[in-house]
Amino acid sequence: SRALVAGTLSLESLVRARSALARLVGGFAVAGGLALDGPALALLVAWFALSGWCEFFGVALRCRGARLGEAGILLVLRGGALVAAGLALAAGARLTGVAAALAVSPLPAFILGAWWLRRGAPAVRGELASPVAVLKESFPLAVHGVLLLLSPRVEFLVLSWLLPDRQAVGLFYAALLV
């Protein structure tokens, strides 16, 4: 988002870089689903990836001054996931069914975000860069994100090994999540 605001990179450059990463993540998700002999993992990764695209569109709209567009996308995204999961559970779906419902739930927000972005012109036109250049620039942020994802899990594992009291470890992990 800093690159969009500053005009150092264009939205097109960022979309191309995200597309390259999406193909990579999609390949891992399919491989993981095949290795685990179940589609739930691949469907949940698809939900996560599509939701990430919608949030990215929201950030791009905010950078263009369209805060209502961002709010609309996020409302449709979160509401769609809630409604899809609720309908799947009400229909008696198990994990794979709920995962499938969640995987398709971001599509309305995705379409809305793409439409809103095509409609408006950027406030500042950024520089066109290759996906590799964008990924190099964003690498420190990617490392930070991975460390944020791993930190609570590593702390939980270390405490599980060091403390015999499982209830205390569980409470610590619950507090981290809150």
Buried (B, 14 or more C-beta within 10 A) or exposed (E): EEBBBEBBBBBEBBBBBBEBBBEEBBEEBBEEBEEEEBBBBBBBBBBBBBBBBBBBBBBBBBBBEBEEBBEBBBEBBBEBBEEBBEBBEEEEBEBBBBBBBBBBBBBBBBEBBBEBBEEEEBEEEBEEBEBEBBBEBBEEEEEEEEEEEEEEEEBBEEBBEEEEEEEEBEEBBEEEEE
